[in-house]
């Protein structure tokens, strides 16, 4: 089974030696997306804005691979402060409102660029 690298200019470039996403078979694995907007700025002043930016980046990568948010089967959310869980969920729920994917959400010690949130997904590509 071949490994296909997916990259798009509509999401931030990788900050290190990794790809934005990798497709294997009919599954797409994205790297964690930080809240870095199209202007290359870290959106780190509000968890809801940051969540939306992360998910827009994920959406752009999914679309580049020929899939969409409704094909996401698993998300992993890394949140700087679990006290922001409810506020994050308000925005997250707007992106995954029907038949949401399975999800993990953890508060790690620290995220790259000291970001408020990072989100990665696994999606089906047909």
VMD Tcl script that builds the backbone (N, CA, C; Angstrom):
set m [mol new atoms 378]
animate dup $m
set s [atomselect $m all]
$s set {name element resname resid chain x y z} {
  {N N UNK 1 A 0.848 -1.174 0.000}
  {CA C UNK 1 A 0.000 0.000 0.000}
  {C C UNK 1 A 0.897 1.243 0.000}
  {N N UNK 2 A 0.625 2.153 -0.896}
  {CA C UNK 2 A 1.440 3.361 -1.010}
  {C C UNK 2 A 1.072 4.414 0.027}
  {N N UNK 3 A 2.065 5.186 0.383}
  {CA C UNK 3 A 1.897 6.325 1.280}
  {C C UNK 3 A 1.949 7.575 0.408}
  {N N UNK 4 A 0.888 8.388 0.473}
  {CA C UNK 4 A 0.807 9.601 -0.336}
  {C C UNK 4 A 0.846 10.807 0.594}
  {N N UNK 5 A 1.768 11.715 0.329}
  {CA C UNK 5 A 1.919 12.925 1.142}
  {C C UNK 5 A 0.950 13.990 0.629}
  {N N UNK 6 A 0.246 14.633 1.548}
  {CA C UNK 6 A -0.719 15.683 1.224}
  {C C UNK 6 A -0.227 16.994 1.830}
  {N N UNK 7 A -0.158 18.032 1.003}
  {CA C UNK 7 A 0.193 19.375 1.469}
  {C C UNK 7 A -0.670 20.383 0.728}
  {N N UNK 8 A -1.020 21.453 1.403}
  {CA C UNK 8 A -1.772 22.541 0.784}
  {C C UNK 8 A -1.236 23.872 1.293}
  {N N UNK 9 A -1.288 24.866 0.441}
  {CA C UNK 9 A -0.896 26.218 0.851}
  {C C UNK 9 A -2.009 26.906 1.639}
  {N N UNK 10 A -3.180 26.270 1.726}
  {CA C UNK 10 A -4.314 26.848 2.448}
  {C C UNK 10 A -4.270 26.547 3.943}
  {N N UNK 11 A -3.222 25.853 4.373}
  {CA C UNK 11 A -2.997 25.584 5.794}
  {C C UNK 11 A -1.526 25.879 6.072}
  {N N UNK 12 A -1.176 26.131 7.339}
  {CA C UNK 12 A 0.217 26.465 7.658}
  {C C UNK 12 A 1.182 25.354 7.255}
  {N N UNK 13 A 2.347 25.746 6.804}
  {CA C UNK 13 A 3.394 24.782 6.488}
  {C C UNK 13 A 3.846 24.093 7.772}
  {N N UNK 14 A 4.361 22.907 7.632}
  {CA C UNK 14 A 4.876 22.158 8.778}
  {C C UNK 14 A 5.985 22.945 9.469}
  {N N UNK 15 A 6.023 22.872 10.783}
  {CA C UNK 15 A 7.046 23.572 11.568}
  {C C UNK 15 A 8.303 22.729 11.740}
  {N N UNK 16 A 8.270 21.525 11.225}
  {CA C UNK 16 A 9.406 20.620 11.373}
  {C C UNK 16 A 9.395 19.581 10.275}
  {N N UNK 17 A 10.122 18.505 10.468}
  {CA C UNK 17 A 10.220 17.466 9.446}
  {C C UNK 17 A 9.020 16.516 9.459}
  {N N UNK 18 A 7.875 17.029 9.059}
  {CA C UNK 18 A 6.661 16.214 8.960}
  {C C UNK 18 A 5.767 16.787 7.873}
  {N N UNK 19 A 4.809 15.988 7.429}
  {CA C UNK 19 A 3.858 16.393 6.393}
  {C C UNK 19 A 2.568 16.879 7.032}
  {N N UNK 20 A 1.826 17.704 6.310}
  {CA C UNK 20 A 0.521 18.137 6.822}
  {C C UNK 20 A -0.404 16.941 6.990}
  {N N UNK 21 A -0.315 15.990 6.053}
  {CA C UNK 21 A -1.129 14.782 6.139}
  {C C UNK 21 A -0.502 13.685 5.302}
  {N N UNK 22 A -0.882 12.456 5.634}
  {CA C UNK 22 A -0.434 11.292 4.889}
  {C C UNK 22 A -1.663 10.418 4.627}
  {N N UNK 23 A -1.810 10.020 3.365}
  {CA C UNK 23 A -2.905 9.126 2.970}
  {C C UNK 23 A -2.332 7.735 2.767}
  {N N UNK 24 A -2.955 6.757 3.407}
  {CA C UNK 24 A -2.601 5.356 3.244}
  {C C UNK 24 A -3.905 4.604 3.015}
  {N N UNK 25 A -4.017 3.971 1.852}
  {CA C UNK 25 A -5.278 3.310 1.531}
  {C C UNK 25 A -6.381 4.347 1.465}
  {N N UNK 26 A -7.477 4.078 2.162}
  {CA C UNK 26 A -8.578 5.042 2.156}
  {C C UNK 26 A -8.642 5.868 3.436}
  {N N UNK 27 A -7.510 5.944 4.160}
  {CA C UNK 27 A -7.468 6.753 5.380}
  {C C UNK 27 A -6.469 7.889 5.241}
  {N N UNK 28 A -6.844 9.035 5.792}
  {CA C UNK 28 A -5.990 10.212 5.816}
  {C C UNK 28 A -5.696 10.551 7.266}
  {N N UNK 29 A -4.421 10.730 7.554}
  {CA C UNK 29 A -3.962 11.081 8.894}
  {C C UNK 29 A -3.371 12.477 8.819}
  {N N UNK 30 A -3.969 13.447 9.508}
  {CA C UNK 30 A -3.394 14.790 9.502}
  {C C UNK 30 A -2.437 14.940 10.672}
  {N N UNK 31 A -1.468 15.815 10.486}
  {CA C UNK 31 A -0.634 16.233 11.605}
  {C C UNK 31 A -1.446 17.211 12.436}
  {N N UNK 32 A -1.034 17.421 13.660}
  {CA C UNK 32 A -1.725 18.380 14.507}
  {C C UNK 32 A -1.674 19.770 13.906}
  {N N UNK 33 A -2.826 20.431 13.915}
  {CA C UNK 33 A -2.917 21.784 13.371}
  {C C UNK 33 A -3.032 22.788 14.503}
  {N N UNK 34 A -2.088 23.711 14.509}
  {CA C UNK 34 A -2.098 24.805 15.479}
  {C C UNK 34 A -3.002 25.924 14.966}
  {N N UNK 35 A -3.388 26.853 15.837}
  {CA C UNK 35 A -4.219 27.973 15.402}
  {C C UNK 35 A -3.394 29.065 14.711}
  {N N UNK 36 A -2.816 28.708 13.580}
  {CA C UNK 36 A -2.051 29.661 12.776}
  {C C UNK 36 A -2.901 30.014 11.569}
  {N N UNK 37 A -3.236 31.293 11.421}
  {CA C UNK 37 A -4.139 31.719 10.355}
  {C C UNK 37 A -3.421 31.854 9.012}
  {N N UNK 38 A -4.167 32.234 7.987}
  {CA C UNK 38 A -3.633 32.352 6.634}
  {C C UNK 38 A -2.508 33.382 6.534}
  {N N UNK 39 A -2.498 34.355 7.434}
  {CA C UNK 39 A -1.442 35.369 7.440}
  {C C UNK 39 A -0.182 34.877 8.173}
  {N N UNK 40 A -0.243 33.640 8.688}
  {CA C UNK 40 A 0.901 33.079 9.393}
  {C C UNK 40 A 0.989 33.498 10.844}
  {N N UNK 41 A -0.097 34.081 11.365}
  {CA C UNK 41 A -0.114 34.567 12.744}
  {C C UNK 41 A -0.739 33.521 13.679}
  {N N UNK 42 A -0.153 33.364 14.843}
  {CA C UNK 42 A -0.701 32.485 15.860}
  {C C UNK 42 A -1.892 33.179 16.519}
  {N N UNK 43 A -3.053 32.557 16.449}
  {CA C UNK 43 A -4.261 33.091 17.092}
  {C C UNK 43 A -4.301 32.461 18.479}
  {N N UNK 44 A -3.912 33.228 19.470}
  {CA C UNK 44 A -3.701 32.650 20.795}
  {C C UNK 44 A -4.341 33.481 21.896}
  {N N UNK 45 A -5.306 34.335 21.535}
  {CA C UNK 45 A -5.921 35.210 22.536}
  {C C UNK 45 A -7.288 34.720 23.006}
  {N N UNK 46 A -7.853 33.729 22.315}
  {CA C UNK 46 A -9.207 33.285 22.632}
  {C C UNK 46 A -9.357 31.837 22.175}
  {N N UNK 47 A -9.789 30.955 23.072}
  {CA C UNK 47 A -9.873 29.528 22.736}
  {C C UNK 47 A -10.877 29.262 21.620}
  {N N UNK 48 A -11.958 30.022 21.563}
  {CA C UNK 48 A -12.946 29.776 20.515}
  {C C UNK 48 A -12.406 30.173 19.138}
  {N N UNK 49 A -11.745 31.311 19.055}
  {CA C UNK 49 A -11.125 31.711 17.782}
  {C C UNK 49 A -10.039 30.714 17.394}
  {N N UNK 50 A -9.237 30.310 18.365}
  {CA C UNK 50 A -8.145 29.370 18.102}
  {C C UNK 50 A -8.675 28.026 17.611}
  {N N UNK 51 A -9.753 27.555 18.216}
  {CA C UNK 51 A -10.370 26.293 17.794}
  {C C UNK 51 A -10.846 26.388 16.353}
  {N N UNK 52 A -11.499 27.487 16.014}
  {CA C UNK 52 A -11.996 27.675 14.646}
  {C C UNK 52 A -10.847 27.690 13.640}
  {N N UNK 53 A -9.746 28.353 13.969}
  {CA C UNK 53 A -8.601 28.400 13.057}
  {C C UNK 53 A -8.023 26.997 12.870}
  {N N UNK 54 A -7.860 26.256 13.949}
  {CA C UNK 54 A -7.363 24.878 13.839}
  {C C UNK 54 A -8.253 24.054 12.911}
  {N N UNK 55 A -9.552 24.142 13.113}
  {CA C UNK 55 A -10.474 23.331 12.320}
  {C C UNK 55 A -10.554 23.799 10.874}
  {N N UNK 56 A -10.388 25.084 10.612}
  {CA C UNK 56 A -10.320 25.557 9.228}
  {C C UNK 56 A -9.065 25.020 8.545}
  {N N UNK 57 A -7.961 24.934 9.278}
  {CA C UNK 57 A -6.743 24.354 8.730}
  {C C UNK 57 A -6.944 22.876 8.424}
  {N N UNK 58 A -7.564 22.150 9.350}
  {CA C UNK 58 A -7.874 20.734 9.124}
  {C C UNK 58 A -8.757 20.590 7.886}
  {N N UNK 59 A -9.781 21.423 7.799}
  {CA C UNK 59 A -10.716 21.371 6.664}
  {C C UNK 59 A -9.979 21.577 5.343}
  {N N UNK 60 A -9.052 22.523 5.292}
  {CA C UNK 60 A -8.295 22.792 4.065}
  {C C UNK 60 A -7.462 21.578 3.657}
  {N N UNK 61 A -6.863 20.923 4.620}
  {CA C UNK 61 A -6.061 19.732 4.331}
  {C C UNK 61 A -6.957 18.601 3.837}
  {N N UNK 62 A -8.084 18.418 4.494}
  {CA C UNK 62 A -9.025 17.376 4.071}
  {C C UNK 62 A -9.475 17.612 2.631}
  {N N UNK 63 A -9.822 18.851 2.320}
  {CA C UNK 63 A -10.281 19.169 0.970}
  {C C UNK 63 A -9.179 18.934 -0.061}
  {N N UNK 64 A -7.936 19.240 0.276}
  {CA C UNK 64 A -6.817 18.985 -0.632}
  {C C UNK 64 A -6.692 17.491 -0.938}
  {N N UNK 65 A -7.038 16.669 0.049}
  {CA C UNK 65 A -6.959 15.214 -0.109}
  {C C UNK 65 A -8.211 14.625 -0.743}
  {N N UNK 66 A -9.213 15.457 -1.011}
  {CA C UNK 66 A -10.439 14.972 -1.634}
  {C C UNK 66 A -11.459 14.418 -0.660}
  {N N UNK 67 A -11.403 14.872 0.574}
  {CA C UNK 67 A -12.378 14.430 1.559}
  {C C UNK 67 A -12.915 15.646 2.313}
  {N N UNK 68 A -13.640 15.419 3.408}
  {CA C UNK 68 A -14.288 16.531 4.109}
  {C C UNK 68 A -14.494 16.197 5.582}
  {N N UNK 69 A -14.922 17.195 6.323}
  {CA C UNK 69 A -15.128 17.025 7.765}
  {C C UNK 69 A -16.127 15.919 8.088}
  {N N UNK 70 A -17.121 15.708 7.228}
  {CA C UNK 70 A -18.117 14.672 7.520}
  {C C UNK 70 A -17.551 13.256 7.356}
  {N N UNK 71 A -16.344 13.138 6.837}
  {CA C UNK 71 A -15.679 11.837 6.686}
  {C C UNK 71 A -14.659 11.583 7.803}
  {N N UNK 72 A -14.562 12.512 8.763}
  {CA C UNK 72 A -13.638 12.349 9.888}
  {C C UNK 72 A -14.191 11.289 10.837}
  {N N UNK 73 A -13.335 10.316 11.188}
  {CA C UNK 73 A -13.759 9.242 12.080}
  {C C UNK 73 A -13.175 9.381 13.487}
  {N N UNK 74 A -12.099 10.165 13.613}
  {CA C UNK 74 A -11.451 10.329 14.919}
  {C C UNK 74 A -10.755 11.671 14.976}
  {N N UNK 75 A -10.896 12.370 16.079}
  {CA C UNK 75 A -10.137 13.601 16.305}
  {C C UNK 75 A -9.368 13.464 17.613}
  {N N UNK 76 A -8.244 14.156 17.652}
  {CA C UNK 76 A -7.457 14.256 18.864}
  {C C UNK 76 A -7.270 15.740 19.132}
  {N N UNK 77 A -7.739 16.178 20.277}
  {CA C UNK 77 A -7.670 17.591 20.655}
  {C C UNK 77 A -6.719 17.717 21.838}
  {N N UNK 78 A -5.748 18.595 21.667}
  {CA C UNK 78 A -4.787 18.880 22.726}
  {C C UNK 78 A -5.053 20.320 23.149}
  {N N UNK 79 A -5.441 20.515 24.393}
  {CA C UNK 79 A -5.870 21.830 24.856}
  {C C UNK 79 A -4.970 22.275 26.013}
  {N N UNK 80 A -4.515 23.508 25.950}
  {CA C UNK 80 A -3.566 24.022 26.950}
  {C C UNK 80 A -4.169 24.025 28.347}
  {N N UNK 81 A -5.467 24.374 28.441}
  {CA C UNK 81 A -6.123 24.507 29.734}
  {C C UNK 81 A -7.492 23.828 29.663}
  {N N UNK 82 A -7.657 22.748 30.401}
  {CA C UNK 82 A -8.917 22.004 30.372}
  {C C UNK 82 A -10.086 22.855 30.864}
  {N N UNK 83 A -9.814 23.983 31.510}
  {CA C UNK 83 A -10.897 24.895 31.888}
  {C C UNK 83 A -11.553 25.513 30.652}
  {N N UNK 84 A -10.890 25.435 29.497}
  {CA C UNK 84 A -11.446 25.945 28.235}
  {C C UNK 84 A -12.248 24.893 27.478}
  {N N UNK 85 A -12.433 23.718 28.073}
  {CA C UNK 85 A -13.097 22.592 27.409}
  {C C UNK 85 A -14.490 22.962 26.888}
  {N N UNK 86 A -15.320 23.571 27.714}
  {CA C UNK 86 A -16.691 23.905 27.300}
  {C C UNK 86 A -16.690 24.930 26.166}
  {N N UNK 87 A -15.853 25.943 26.256}
  {CA C UNK 87 A -15.787 26.967 25.208}
  {C C UNK 87 A -15.277 26.370 23.901}
  {N N UNK 88 A -14.290 25.485 23.987}
  {CA C UNK 88 A -13.793 24.798 22.794}
  {C C UNK 88 A -14.907 23.970 22.170}
  {N N UNK 89 A -15.654 23.253 22.999}
  {CA C UNK 89 A -16.735 22.386 22.512}
  {C C UNK 89 A -17.813 23.162 21.757}
  {N N UNK 90 A -18.070 24.395 22.164}
  {CA C UNK 90 A -19.081 25.204 21.464}
  {C C UNK 90 A -18.713 25.370 19.998}
  {N N UNK 91 A -17.457 25.674 19.725}
  {CA C UNK 91 A -16.997 25.857 18.352}
  {C C UNK 91 A -16.851 24.506 17.662}
  {N N UNK 92 A -16.237 23.552 18.324}
  {CA C UNK 92 A -16.030 22.213 17.773}
  {C C UNK 92 A -17.363 21.622 17.297}
  {N N UNK 93 A -18.399 21.792 18.105}
  {CA C UNK 93 A -19.724 21.254 17.784}
  {C C UNK 93 A -20.337 21.845 16.521}
  {N N UNK 94 A -19.928 23.047 16.152}
  {CA C UNK 94 A -20.426 23.659 14.915}
  {C C UNK 94 A -19.800 22.999 13.687}
  {N N UNK 95 A -18.605 22.475 13.827}
  {CA C UNK 95 A -17.919 21.792 12.727}
  {C C UNK 95 A -18.331 20.326 12.633}
  {N N UNK 96 A -18.655 19.727 13.766}
  {CA C UNK 96 A -19.044 18.320 13.819}
  {C C UNK 96 A -20.401 18.213 14.517}
  {N N UNK 97 A -21.438 18.710 13.856}
  {CA C UNK 97 A -22.748 18.774 14.504}
  {C C UNK 97 A -23.601 17.532 14.293}
  {N N UNK 98 A -23.411 16.791 13.198}
  {CA C UNK 98 A -24.194 15.583 12.942}
  {C C UNK 98 A -23.250 14.391 12.888}
  {N N UNK 99 A -23.587 13.344 13.592}
  {CA C UNK 99 A -22.763 12.136 13.617}
  {C C UNK 99 A -21.288 12.452 13.873}
  {N N UNK 100 A -20.982 13.078 14.998}
  {CA C UNK 100 A -19.599 13.485 15.264}
  {C C UNK 100 A -18.661 12.284 15.361}
  {N N UNK 101 A -17.376 12.525 15.062}
  {CA C UNK 101 A -16.392 11.445 15.143}
  {C C UNK 101 A -16.063 11.093 16.592}
  {N N UNK 102 A -15.373 9.968 16.753}
  {CA C UNK 102 A -14.815 9.643 18.064}
  {C C UNK 102 A -13.765 10.715 18.375}
  {N N UNK 103 A -13.492 10.926 19.670}
  {CA C UNK 103 A -12.555 12.001 20.014}
  {C C UNK 103 A -11.844 11.709 21.320}
  {N N UNK 104 A -10.607 12.156 21.374}
  {CA C UNK 104 A -9.849 12.226 22.621}
  {C C UNK 104 A -9.539 13.696 22.855}
  {N N UNK 105 A -9.483 14.111 24.109}
  {CA C UNK 105 A -9.113 15.489 24.429}
  {C C UNK 105 A -8.251 15.435 25.686}
  {N N UNK 106 A -7.038 15.948 25.560}
  {CA C UNK 106 A -6.115 15.926 26.688}
  {C C UNK 106 A -5.465 17.288 26.879}
  {N N UNK 107 A -5.004 17.511 28.082}
  {CA C UNK 107 A -4.237 18.714 28.404}
  {C C UNK 107 A -2.776 18.295 28.564}
  {N N UNK 108 A -1.955 18.556 27.532}
  {CA C UNK 108 A -0.535 18.180 27.625}
  {C C UNK 108 A 0.237 19.189 28.464}
  {N N UNK 109 A 1.495 18.891 28.709}
  {CA C UNK 109 A 2.342 19.824 29.455}
  {C C UNK 109 A 2.498 21.148 28.733}
  {N N UNK 110 A 2.745 21.099 27.421}
  {CA C UNK 110 A 2.927 22.314 26.635}
  {C C UNK 110 A 2.791 21.959 25.160}
  {N N UNK 111 A 2.249 22.896 24.380}
  {CA C UNK 111 A 2.092 22.721 22.942}
  {C C UNK 111 A 3.122 23.559 22.194}
  {N N UNK 112 A 3.430 23.194 20.944}
  {CA C UNK 112 A 4.344 24.019 20.149}
  {C C UNK 112 A 3.863 25.468 20.098}
  {N N UNK 113 A 4.802 26.393 20.134}
  {CA C UNK 113 A 4.524 27.833 20.106}
  {C C UNK 113 A 3.666 28.274 21.292}
  {N N UNK 114 A 3.571 27.433 22.310}
  {CA C UNK 114 A 2.744 27.694 23.492}
  {C C UNK 114 A 1.289 27.971 23.095}
  {N N UNK 115 A 0.826 27.271 22.051}
  {CA C UNK 115 A -0.534 27.455 21.535}
  {C C UNK 115 A -1.582 27.023 22.555}
  {N N UNK 116 A -2.780 27.574 22.398}
  {CA C UNK 116 A -3.905 27.216 23.263}
  {C C UNK 116 A -4.466 25.839 22.925}
  {N N UNK 117 A -4.317 25.421 21.647}
  {CA C UNK 117 A -4.963 24.196 21.193}
  {C C UNK 117 A -4.244 23.659 19.955}
  {N N UNK 118 A -4.348 22.365 19.759}
  {CA C UNK 118 A -3.863 21.697 18.552}
  {C C UNK 118 A -4.841 20.571 18.262}
  {N N UNK 119 A -5.198 20.403 16.984}
  {CA C UNK 119 A -6.176 19.376 16.604}
  {C C UNK 119 A -5.647 18.574 15.432}
  {N N UNK 120 A -5.764 17.240 15.538}
  {CA C UNK 120 A -5.442 16.358 14.421}
  {C C UNK 120 A -6.615 15.412 14.193}
  {N N UNK 121 A -6.705 14.867 12.974}
  {CA C UNK 121 A -7.838 14.003 12.650}
  {C C UNK 121 A -7.396 12.815 11.816}
  {N N UNK 122 A -8.270 11.815 11.801}
  {CA C UNK 122 A -8.182 10.697 10.868}
  {C C UNK 122 A -9.498 10.697 10.106}
  {N N UNK 123 A -9.403 10.645 8.775}
  {CA C UNK 123 A -10.609 10.714 7.942}
  {C C UNK 123 A -10.581 9.661 6.853}
  {N N UNK 124 A -11.744 9.316 6.366}
  {CA C UNK 124 A -11.898 8.400 5.233}
  {C C UNK 124 A -11.778 9.204 3.949}
  {N N UNK 125 A -11.049 8.660 2.987}
  {CA C UNK 125 A -10.937 9.259 1.655}
  {C C UNK 125 A -11.498 8.230 0.683}
  {N N UNK 126 A -12.510 8.613 -0.076}
  {CA C UNK 126 A -13.129 7.664 -1.010}
  {C C UNK 126 A -12.700 7.919 -2.429}
}
mol reanalyze $m
mol bondsrecalc $m
mol representation Tube
mol addrep $m
